[in-house]
Amino acid sequence: MAIKGINRIQLPSFVVIGKEGQGLAEEASSWVALLWDQMNTHFDEISPLINVTEMSQLHLWGLMSDRENWLLPWQTEGRYLAGVQVSAEAAAPIGWTRWEMPAMEYLTVKASAEKIGEATELMLGQVLPLEKVQLAGSVQEHYLPSFAEGEVELFFPIRPLI
């Protein structure tokens, strides 16, 4: 691919347990951060569900869905789950929410927090058209302990896997 740092990957279905909230899309900065605070504050409640032997294997996700249409991009209102990937058998404790993400093919790109808007515009305006694909759902955020502070990997779903 001509644009550096973009990957095409296939992910099997996976489960994330976290703190869910919803609100106006235009006010997301005021309510999404609170979900991460809640998740971090009460992390010990879900730590037994995390099946990793090393912290470097911890997968954190910021999952998004339109309020009305499951896993489609936000319209007026959105849903957001700040959480951690767990085994498929894990059940959400009281006060937590479980989302099962379908198997999907994605285009991914890393960006710093202040460049998320630019990265999204680049992907939607240039990369997806160059690849002759369309967005097949809401863009998801992925965080690893090895990332620099404020760095995120954006997952642009392009095709469900059957």
TORPA-4810 file (N, C-alpha, C, O; in nm, 3 decimals):
<nodes>
NODE_1_0.086_-0.118_0.000_0.000_0.000_0.000_0.090_0.124_0.000_0.194_0.124_0.066_M
NODE_2_0.053_0.225_-0.070_0.135_0.344_-0.086_0.145_0.429_0.041_0.248_0.493_0.064_A
NODE_3_0.043_0.429_0.122_0.043_0.509_0.244_0.099_0.424_0.356_0.049_0.315_0.384_I
NODE_4_0.202_0.475_0.421_0.276_0.397_0.521_0.197_0.377_0.650_0.121_0.463_0.693_K
NODE_5_0.217_0.260_0.712_0.160_0.233_0.844_0.018_0.181_0.843_-0.045_0.172_0.948_G
NODE_6_-0.033_0.146_0.727_-0.170_0.093_0.717_-0.162_-0.056_0.691_-0.087_-0.100_0.603_I
NODE_7_-0.238_-0.133_0.765_-0.237_-0.278_0.750_-0.377_-0.329_0.724_-0.476_-0.267_0.763_N
NODE_8_-0.383_-0.443_0.658_-0.509_-0.514_0.637_-0.499_-0.640_0.720_-0.407_-0.720_0.702_R
NODE_9_-0.595_-0.659_0.811_-0.591_-0.776_0.897_-0.730_-0.839_0.907_-0.831_-0.773_0.885_I
NODE_10_-0.732_-0.966_0.941_-0.856_-1.037_0.968_-0.855_-1.078_1.114_-0.757_-1.135_1.162_Q
NODE_11_-0.962_-1.048_1.184_-0.975_-1.085_1.324_-1.094_-1.180_1.341_-1.202_-1.154_1.290_L
NODE_12_-1.073_-1.290_1.412_-1.189_-1.374_1.446_-1.276_-1.298_1.545_-1.236_-1.193_1.595_P
NODE_13_-1.393_-1.350_1.572_-1.480_-1.283_1.670_-1.407_-1.279_1.804_-1.326_-1.367_1.835_S
NODE_14_-1.436_-1.177_1.883_-1.374_-1.163_2.014_-1.471_-1.094_2.109_-1.567_-1.031_2.066_F
NODE_15_-1.443_-1.107_2.238_-1.532_-1.055_2.342_-1.459_-0.949_2.422_-1.342_-0.964_2.457_V
NODE_16_-1.530_-0.840_2.451_-1.478_-0.732_2.534_-1.578_-0.707_2.646_-1.698_-0.697_2.623_V
NODE_17_-1.525_-0.696_2.769_-1.608_-0.659_2.883_-1.559_-0.523_2.931_-1.439_-0.502_2.950_I
NODE_18_-1.653_-0.432_2.951_-1.614_-0.297_2.992_-1.730_-0.217_3.046_-1.836_-0.269_3.081_G
NODE_19_-1.706_-0.087_3.051_-1.806_0.009_3.096_-1.869_0.074_2.973_-1.800_0.132_2.890_K
NODE_20_-2.001_0.062_2.964_-2.073_0.115_2.848_-2.147_0.242_2.884_-2.200_0.258_2.994_E
NODE_21_-2.149_0.333_2.788_-2.227_0.454_2.802_-2.281_0.493_2.666_-2.243_0.437_2.563_G
NODE_22_-2.369_0.592_2.667_-2.421_0.645_2.541_-2.447_0.792_2.557_-2.466_0.843_2.667_Q
NODE_23_-2.446_0.860_2.445_-2.471_1.002_2.448_-2.469_1.060_2.309_-2.456_0.989_2.210_G
NODE_24_-2.482_1.191_2.303_-2.478_1.261_2.175_-2.339_1.248_2.115_-2.238_1.265_2.183_L
NODE_25_-2.334_1.219_1.986_-2.206_1.203_1.917_-2.123_1.330_1.927_-2.001_1.324_1.945_A
NODE_26_-2.187_1.445_1.915_-2.113_1.572_1.918_-2.058_1.605_2.056_-1.973_1.694_2.069_E
NODE_27_-2.104_1.535_2.158_-2.055_1.558_2.295_-1.971_1.441_2.347_-1.951_1.429_2.468_E
NODE_28_-1.923_1.357_2.258_-1.852_1.235_2.297_-1.733_1.262_2.389_-1.707_1.184_2.481_A
NODE_29_-1.662_1.370_2.366_-1.544_1.397_2.449_-1.580_1.415_2.596_-1.496_1.394_2.684_S
NODE_30_-1.705_1.453_2.624_-1.744_1.475_2.763_-1.790_1.347_2.833_-1.783_1.340_2.956_S
NODE_31_-1.836_1.245_2.759_-1.885_1.124_2.825_-1.800_1.000_2.804_-1.804_0.909_2.886_W
NODE_32_-1.722_0.994_2.696_-1.639_0.876_2.671_-1.526_0.865_2.773_-1.499_0.756_2.824_V
NODE_33_-1.460_0.975_2.804_-1.348_0.973_2.900_-1.394_0.921_3.038_-1.317_0.855_3.107_A
NODE_34_-1.517_0.951_3.076_-1.571_0.903_3.204_-1.580_0.750_3.207_-1.563_0.689_3.313_L
NODE_35_-1.607_0.689_3.092_-1.615_0.543_3.086_-1.479_0.480_3.110_-1.468_0.378_3.178_L
NODE_36_-1.374_0.541_3.053_-1.238_0.491_3.077_-1.201_0.508_3.224_-1.136_0.421_3.283_W
NODE_37_-1.241_0.619_3.283_-1.214_0.640_3.426_-1.282_0.531_3.509_-1.221_0.475_3.600_D
NODE_38_-1.409_0.502_3.478_-1.481_0.397_3.551_-1.415_0.261_3.533_-1.401_0.185_3.628_Q
NODE_39_-1.374_0.231_3.409_-1.311_0.102_3.381_-1.180_0.090_3.459_-1.154_-0.014_3.520_M
NODE_40_-1.100_0.193_3.458_-0.972_0.189_3.529_-0.990_0.183_3.681_-0.917_0.111_3.749_N
NODE_41_-1.086_0.257_3.732_-1.111_0.261_3.876_-1.156_0.125_3.930_-1.120_0.087_4.042_T
NODE_42_-1.234_0.052_3.851_-1.291_-0.075_3.896_-1.229_-0.196_3.824_-1.289_-0.303_3.819_H
NODE_43_-1.109_-0.178_3.769_-1.044_-0.282_3.690_-1.028_-0.413_3.768_-1.036_-0.521_3.710_F
NODE_44_-1.005_-0.403_3.899_-0.986_-0.523_3.980_-1.108_-0.616_3.976_-1.094_-0.735_4.002_D
NODE_45_-1.226_-0.563_3.944_-1.347_-0.644_3.937_-1.347_-0.738_3.817_-1.413_-0.842_3.819_E
NODE_46_-1.274_-0.703_3.712_-1.270_-0.789_3.593_-1.134_-0.853_3.571_-1.119_-0.937_3.482_I
NODE_47_-1.035_-0.817_3.650_-0.901_-0.873_3.629_-0.898_-1.026_3.632_-0.819_-1.085_3.559_S
NODE_48_-0.982_-1.093_3.715_-0.980_-1.240_3.711_-1.028_-1.298_3.577_-1.001_-1.414_3.547_P
NODE_49_-1.098_-1.218_3.496_-1.150_-1.266_3.368_-1.047_-1.256_3.255_-1.066_-1.313_3.147_L
NODE_50_-0.940_-1.185_3.281_-0.842_-1.159_3.176_-0.745_-1.276_3.167_-0.679_-1.311_3.264_I
NODE_51_-0.740_-1.335_3.051_-0.661_-1.454_3.029_-0.528_-1.418_2.962_-0.503_-1.457_2.848_N
NODE_52_-0.444_-1.344_3.033_-0.312_-1.310_2.980_-0.208_-1.344_3.086_-0.231_-1.329_3.206_V
NODE_53_-0.094_-1.388_3.039_0.014_-1.420_3.132_0.105_-1.301_3.155_0.174_-1.295_3.257_T
NODE_54_0.107_-1.207_3.063_0.190_-1.088_3.076_0.107_-0.965_3.041_0.018_-0.970_2.956_E
NODE_55_0.138_-0.855_3.106_0.065_-0.730_3.081_0.077_-0.688_2.934_-0.013_-0.622_2.882_M
NODE_56_0.187_-0.724_2.868_0.206_-0.686_2.727_0.101_-0.749_2.636_0.084_-0.705_2.522_S
NODE_57_0.031_-0.851_2.685_-0.071_-0.918_2.604_-0.211_-0.863_2.626_-0.308_-0.914_2.570_Q
NODE_58_-0.222_-0.759_2.708_-0.352_-0.700_2.741_-0.403_-0.617_2.623_-0.335_-0.526_2.577_L
NODE_59_-0.523_-0.648_2.576_-0.583_-0.575_2.465_-0.698_-0.490_2.519_-0.800_-0.543_2.564_H
NODE_60_-0.682_-0.360_2.513_-0.787_-0.267_2.553_-0.858_-0.218_2.427_-0.794_-0.194_2.325_L
NODE_61_-0.989_-0.204_2.437_-1.069_-0.161_2.322_-1.163_-0.048_2.361_-1.220_-0.047_2.470_W
NODE_62_-1.178_0.047_2.272_-1.282_0.147_2.276_-1.376_0.114_2.161_-1.350_0.151_2.047_G
NODE_63_-1.484_0.044_2.191_-1.575_-0.004_2.087_-1.692_0.092_2.071_-1.743_0.147_2.168_L
NODE_64_-1.732_0.110_1.947_-1.838_0.206_1.918_-1.949_0.142_1.837_-1.927_0.051_1.757_M
NODE_65_-2.068_0.192_1.860_-2.186_0.150_1.785_-2.284_0.265_1.786_-2.293_0.341_1.882_S
NODE_66_-2.358_0.278_1.677_-2.469_0.372_1.677_-2.569_0.327_1.783_-2.581_0.208_1.811_D
NODE_67_-2.638_0.421_1.842_-2.734_0.386_1.949_-2.845_0.295_1.898_-2.887_0.204_1.968_R
NODE_68_-2.892_0.320_1.777_-3.006_0.245_1.722_-2.965_0.124_1.638_-3.037_0.024_1.636_E
NODE_69_-2.851_0.130_1.570_-2.811_0.026_1.475_-2.678_-0.035_1.518_-2.573_0.029_1.509_N
NODE_70_-2.684_-0.158_1.566_-2.569_-0.228_1.622_-2.446_-0.225_1.530_-2.451_-0.270_1.416_W
NODE_71_-2.338_-0.170_1.584_-2.206_-0.162_1.525_-2.195_-0.074_1.400_-2.093_-0.077_1.331_L
NODE_72_-2.298_0.002_1.371_-2.285_0.098_1.262_-2.227_0.228_1.318_-2.236_0.253_1.438_L
NODE_73_-2.168_0.311_1.231_-2.111_0.438_1.279_-2.216_0.525_1.348_-2.334_0.522_1.315_P
NODE_74_-2.168_0.603_1.444_-2.257_0.694_1.517_-2.328_0.788_1.421_-2.270_0.838_1.325_W
NODE_75_-2.454_0.811_1.451_-2.528_0.915_1.381_-2.546_1.029_1.482_-2.448_1.098_1.513_Q
NODE_76_-2.665_1.050_1.532_-2.687_1.154_1.632_-2.637_1.111_1.769_-2.575_1.189_1.841_T
NODE_77_-2.667_0.985_1.805_-2.626_0.932_1.935_-2.545_0.804_1.915_-2.569_0.727_1.823_E
NODE_78_-2.450_0.785_2.005_-2.367_0.666_1.996_-2.358_0.592_2.127_-2.392_0.644_2.234_G
NODE_79_-2.310_0.469_2.117_-2.277_0.386_2.232_-2.127_0.362_2.228_-2.067_0.354_2.120_R
NODE_80_-2.067_0.351_2.346_-1.922_0.331_2.354_-1.895_0.235_2.469_-1.955_0.246_2.576_Y
NODE_81_-1.805_0.140_2.445_-1.765_0.045_2.548_-1.614_0.058_2.569_-1.536_0.026_2.480_L
NODE_82_-1.574_0.105_2.687_-1.433_0.112_2.725_-1.403_-0.017_2.799_-1.450_-0.037_2.911_A
NODE_83_-1.324_-0.105_2.738_-1.306_-0.235_2.801_-1.181_-0.309_2.761_-1.092_-0.256_2.695_G
NODE_84_-1.179_-0.434_2.804_-1.065_-0.521_2.783_-1.112_-0.653_2.720_-1.220_-0.703_2.752_V
NODE_85_-1.030_-0.706_2.631_-1.061_-0.831_2.565_-1.047_-0.946_2.663_-0.950_-0.954_2.739_Q
NODE_86_-1.145_-1.035_2.662_-1.149_-1.150_2.752_-1.179_-1.276_2.670_-1.204_-1.268_2.550_V
NODE_87_-1.177_-1.392_2.736_-1.210_-1.516_2.666_-1.357_-1.515_2.626_-1.438_-1.444_2.685_S
NODE_88_-1.389_-1.594_2.527_-1.526_-1.599_2.475_-1.626_-1.649_2.580_-1.745_-1.618_2.570_A
NODE_89_-1.580_-1.723_2.678_-1.668_-1.779_2.780_-1.695_-1.683_2.894_-1.785_-1.707_2.975_E
NODE_90_-1.621_-1.574_2.903_-1.632_-1.483_3.017_-1.769_-1.415_3.022_-1.824_-1.374_2.921_A
NODE_91_-1.821_-1.406_3.144_-1.948_-1.337_3.168_-1.918_-1.204_3.236_-1.826_-1.195_3.317_A
NODE_92_-1.996_-1.104_3.204_-1.976_-0.971_3.263_-2.026_-0.968_3.406_-2.139_-1.011_3.433_A
NODE_93_-1.944_-0.919_3.499_-1.993_-0.902_3.637_-2.102_-0.794_3.641_-2.120_-0.719_3.545_P
NODE_94_-2.173_-0.787_3.752_-2.277_-0.685_3.769_-2.212_-0.547_3.753_-2.107_-0.519_3.811_I
NODE_95_-2.277_-0.461_3.674_-2.227_-0.327_3.650_-2.134_-0.317_3.530_-2.087_-0.208_3.497_G
NODE_96_-2.109_-0.429_3.465_-2.022_-0.433_3.347_-2.105_-0.481_3.229_-2.210_-0.541_3.246_W
NODE_97_-2.055_-0.453_3.107_-2.125_-0.491_2.985_-2.033_-0.575_2.898_-1.912_-0.551_2.890_T
NODE_98_-2.091_-0.674_2.832_-2.017_-0.765_2.744_-2.061_-0.743_2.600_-2.180_-0.749_2.569_R
NODE_99_-1.965_-0.718_2.513_-1.993_-0.708_2.370_-1.916_-0.819_2.300_-1.798_-0.841_2.328_W
NODE_100_-1.983_-0.889_2.209_-1.913_-0.985_2.124_-1.902_-0.923_1.985_-2.001_-0.894_1.919_E
NODE_101_-1.778_-0.905_1.945_-1.752_-0.845_1.814_-1.745_-0.956_1.709_-1.682_-1.059_1.732_M
NODE_102_-1.808_-0.935_1.594_-1.806_-1.038_1.490_-1.670_-1.046_1.421_-1.591_-0.952_1.423_P
NODE_103_-1.645_-1.161_1.361_-1.523_-1.179_1.281_-1.529_-1.079_1.165_-1.632_-1.066_1.098_A
NODE_104_-1.418_-1.009_1.143_-1.422_-0.899_1.047_-1.282_-0.879_0.986_-1.180_-0.908_1.048_M
NODE_105_-1.281_-0.828_0.865_-1.156_-0.783_0.803_-1.150_-0.632_0.822_-1.250_-0.562_0.805_E
NODE_106_-1.031_-0.582_0.858_-1.012_-0.441_0.889_-0.892_-0.384_0.814_-0.799_-0.456_0.777_Y
NODE_107_-0.898_-0.255_0.793_-0.779_-0.177_0.762_-0.747_-0.103_0.891_-0.836_-0.045_0.954_L
NODE_108_-0.620_-0.105_0.931_-0.581_-0.042_1.057_-0.473_0.063_1.034_-0.395_0.056_0.939_T
NODE_109_-0.472_0.161_1.124_-0.369_0.264_1.122_-0.350_0.313_1.266_-0.447_0.325_1.341_V
NODE_110_-0.225_0.341_1.302_-0.197_0.398_1.434_-0.196_0.550_1.423_-0.159_0.606_1.320_K
NODE_111_-0.238_0.614_1.531_-0.240_0.760_1.536_-0.223_0.805_1.681_-0.256_0.731_1.774_A
NODE_112_-0.174_0.925_1.698_-0.171_0.984_1.831_-0.310_1.043_1.857_-0.385_1.070_1.763_S
NODE_113_-0.341_1.063_1.984_-0.474_1.113_2.021_-0.510_1.241_1.946_-0.624_1.257_1.903_A
NODE_114_-0.414_1.331_1.931_-0.444_1.458_1.864_-0.455_1.446_1.712_-0.496_1.541_1.645_E
NODE_115_-0.419_1.330_1.657_-0.425_1.310_1.511_-0.534_1.212_1.467_-0.538_1.172_1.351_K
NODE_116_-0.622_1.173_1.560_-0.726_1.076_1.525_-0.816_1.129_1.413_-0.848_1.056_1.320_I
NODE_117_-0.855_1.254_1.422_-0.940_1.312_1.317_-0.874_1.309_1.181_-0.937_1.273_1.082_G
NODE_118_-0.746_1.348_1.175_-0.673_1.346_1.048_-0.659_1.205_0.994_-0.676_1.182_0.875_E
NODE_119_-0.626_1.110_1.083_-0.611_0.971_1.040_-0.743_0.916_0.986_-0.745_0.845_0.885_A
NODE_120_-0.852_0.950_1.052_-0.984_0.903_1.007_-1.018_0.963_0.871_-1.066_0.892_0.782_T
NODE_121_-0.993_1.092_0.854_-1.019_1.156_0.723_-0.935_1.093_0.613_-0.984_1.071_0.503_E
NODE_122_-0.808_1.064_0.642_-0.719_1.001_0.545_-0.773_0.863_0.505_-0.779_0.830_0.387_L
NODE_123_-0.812_0.785_0.605_-0.861_0.650_0.577_-0.990_0.654_0.496_-1.004_0.583_0.396_M
NODE_124_-1.085_0.736_0.539_-1.215_0.740_0.472_-1.209_0.808_0.336_-1.276_0.766_0.242_L
NODE_125_-1.128_0.915_0.327_-1.124_0.993_0.204_-1.029_0.942_0.099_-1.052_0.963_-0.020_G
NODE_126_-0.921_0.873_0.139_-0.821_0.829_0.042_-0.798_0.678_0.041_-0.804_0.615_-0.065_Q
NODE_127_-0.772_0.621_0.158_-0.730_0.482_0.163_-0.841_0.386_0.123_-0.820_0.300_0.037_V
NODE_128_-0.958_0.398_0.184_-1.067_0.307_0.148_-1.101_0.315_-0.001_-1.117_0.211_-0.064_L
NODE_129_-1.113_0.436_-0.059_-1.137_0.442_-0.204_-1.024_0.379_-0.287_-1.050_0.312_-0.386_P
NODE_130_-0.897_0.401_-0.247_-0.785_0.340_-0.318_-0.791_0.188_-0.312_-0.756_0.120_-0.409_L
NODE_131_-0.834_0.136_-0.200_-0.846_-0.009_-0.181_-0.975_-0.065_-0.240_-0.996_-0.186_-0.242_E
NODE_132_-1.060_0.025_-0.290_-1.189_-0.013_-0.348_-1.277_-0.090_-0.248_-1.338_-0.191_-0.281_K
NODE_133_-1.279_-0.038_-0.125_-1.363_-0.096_-0.020_-1.442_0.015_0.047_-1.409_0.133_0.034_V
NODE_134_-1.547_-0.025_0.118_-1.628_0.070_0.192_-1.628_0.033_0.340_-1.606_-0.082_0.376_Q
NODE_135_-1.654_0.131_0.422_-1.665_0.108_0.565_-1.786_0.018_0.591_-1.897_0.048_0.545_L
NODE_136_-1.765_-0.092_0.664_-1.871_-0.189_0.688_-1.924_-0.183_0.831_-1.998_-0.271_0.873_A
NODE_137_-1.887_-0.080_0.905_-1.931_-0.067_1.043_-1.859_0.048_1.109_-1.791_0.127_1.043_G
NODE_138_-1.876_0.058_1.238_-1.815_0.167_1.314_-1.665_0.144_1.332_-1.621_0.030_1.349_S
NODE_139_-1.588_0.250_1.329_-1.444_0.243_1.354_-1.423_0.211_1.502_-1.491_0.268_1.588_V
NODE_140_-1.330_0.120_1.531_-1.303_0.079_1.668_-1.162_0.122_1.709_-1.072_0.131_1.625_Q
NODE_141_-1.143_0.147_1.838_-1.013_0.189_1.892_-0.949_0.071_1.965_-1.016_-0.001_2.039_E
NODE_142_-0.819_0.052_1.943_-0.744_-0.058_2.005_-0.621_0.001_2.072_-0.550_0.083_2.014_H
NODE_143_-0.597_-0.044_2.196_-0.482_0.006_2.273_-0.403_-0.112_2.327_-0.460_-0.209_2.377_Y
NODE_144_-0.270_-0.104_2.317_-0.182_-0.205_2.374_-0.087_-0.138_2.473_-0.054_-0.021_2.456_L
NODE_145_-0.043_-0.211_2.576_0.052_-0.152_2.672_0.182_-0.104_2.607_0.248_-0.014_2.660_P
NODE_146_0.219_-0.163_2.494_0.344_-0.124_2.426_0.332_0.008_2.350_0.434_0.064_2.308_S
NODE_147_0.211_0.059_2.332_0.192_0.184_2.259_0.245_0.302_2.341_0.246_0.298_2.464_F
NODE_148_0.290_0.404_2.271_0.329_0.529_2.337_0.204_0.591_2.400_0.092_0.564_2.357_A
NODE_149_0.224_0.672_2.501_0.110_0.736_2.567_0.030_0.816_2.464_0.086_0.894_2.386_E
NODE_150_-0.101_0.796_2.465_-0.190_0.867_2.373_-0.198_0.804_2.235_-0.270_0.856_2.149_G
NODE_151_-0.127_0.695_2.211_-0.131_0.630_2.079_-0.246_0.531_2.074_-0.273_0.461_2.172_E
NODE_152_-0.311_0.525_1.961_-0.425_0.435_1.941_-0.413_0.374_1.802_-0.360_0.435_1.709_V
NODE_153_-0.464_0.252_1.790_-0.473_0.186_1.661_-0.620_0.186_1.622_-0.704_0.132_1.694_E
NODE_154_-0.651_0.247_1.510_-0.789_0.256_1.463_-0.818_0.139_1.370_-0.741_0.111_1.278_L
NODE_155_-0.930_0.071_1.394_-0.971_-0.044_1.314_-1.092_-0.002_1.230_-1.198_0.026_1.285_F
NODE_156_-1.074_0.000_1.098_-1.181_0.035_1.003_-1.235_-0.094_0.943_-1.170_-0.154_0.858_F
NODE_157_-1.356_-0.138_0.985_-1.410_-0.264_0.934_-1.449_-0.250_0.787_-1.517_-0.156_0.747_P
NODE_158_-1.404_-0.348_0.708_-1.432_-0.340_0.563_-1.509_-0.460_0.509_-1.568_-0.453_0.401_I
NODE_159_-1.509_-0.571_0.586_-1.580_-0.689_0.536_-1.601_-0.789_0.648_-1.506_-0.827_0.717_R
NODE_160_-1.727_-0.833_0.668_-1.749_-0.940_0.765_-1.688_-1.070_0.715_-1.686_-1.096_0.595_P
NODE_161_-1.637_-1.150_0.807_-1.584_-1.281_0.772_-1.690_-1.385_0.807_-1.750_-1.380_0.914_L
NODE_162_-1.711_-1.476_0.718_-1.816_-1.576_0.742_-1.754_-1.709_0.776_-1.825_-1.806_0.800_I
</nodes>
